[in-house]
Amino acid sequence: MLHNGRENAFYKSMKNYDVDLYLCGEFHDVTILEADGIWQIVHGSSWGREIVNTEDYLVARTDGNKLKVEMKQIGMKAGGGHMWNLHKNRGPREEVYITDESKKNGPKTTGTLFIEKSGEGKKFIEKTGVFEL
């Protein structure tokens, strides 16, 4: 989140320059917001934790004035002992495994977003999954 939200100078600059995506850092869950045509996207994930059992990542492809964004997910399992962690009494697990389902089927697409720009402006052609707000 930006301090002062939409009143933040950085946000106003993104809006002024017609930014499409703001890839805004790390968090332990996929978090997506849209305002003023700007998609704020956090891909999520936390390595070696039982409560975060996926590794999520973003794939973006351009084709002229079109942008396709896909959120992908790999199922994970954590095990073994806990690693040392400076700020917590226990860290992530020592062992992390890709689930049998993910090994067999590959990464799962959890959402897609198509953005097309033209002289008429910006269009969101298709929103599925995590991008359906």
Secondary structure as the mmCIF struct_conf table of DSSP 4:
data_model
#
loop_
_struct_conf.conf_type_id
_struct_conf.id
_struct_conf.beg_label_comp_id
_struct_conf.beg_label_asym_id
_struct_conf.beg_label_seq_id
_struct_conf.end_label_comp_id
_struct_conf.end_label_asym_id
_struct_conf.end_label_seq_id
TURN_TY1_P TURN_TY1_P1 HIS A 3 ASN A 4
HELX_RH_3T_P HELX_RH_3T_P1 GLY A 5 GLU A 7
BEND BEND1 ASN A 8 ASN A 8
HELX_RH_AL_P HELX_RH_AL_P1 ALA A 9 ASN A 16
TURN_TY1_P TURN_TY1_P2 TYR A 17 ASP A 18
STRN STRN1 LEU A 21 LEU A 23
BEND BEND2 HIS A 28 ASP A 29
STRN STRN2 THR A 31 ALA A 35
TURN_TY1_P TURN_TY1_P3 ASP A 36 GLY A 37
STRN STRN3 ILE A 38 VAL A 42
TURN_TY1_P TURN_TY1_P4 TRP A 47 GLY A 48
BEND BEND3 GLU A 50 ILE A 51
STRN STRN4 THR A 54 ASP A 63
TURN_TY1_P TURN_TY1_P5 GLY A 64 ASN A 65
STRN STRN5 LYS A 66 HIS A 82
HELX_LH_PP_P HELX_LH_PP_P1 MET A 83 TRP A 84
TURN_TY1_P TURN_TY1_P6 LEU A 86 HIS A 87
BEND BEND4 LYS A 88 ARG A 90
BEND BEND5 PRO A 92 PRO A 92
STRN STRN6 ARG A 93 ILE A 98
HELX_RH_AL_P HELX_RH_AL_P2 ASP A 100 ASN A 105
HELX_LH_PP_P HELX_LH_PP_P2 PRO A 107 PRO A 107
STRN STRN7 LYS A 108 SER A 118
TURN_TY1_P TURN_TY1_P7 GLY A 119 GLU A 120
STRN STRN8 GLY A 121 LYS A 127
HELX_RH_3T_P HELX_RH_3T_P2 GLY A 129 PHE A 131
#
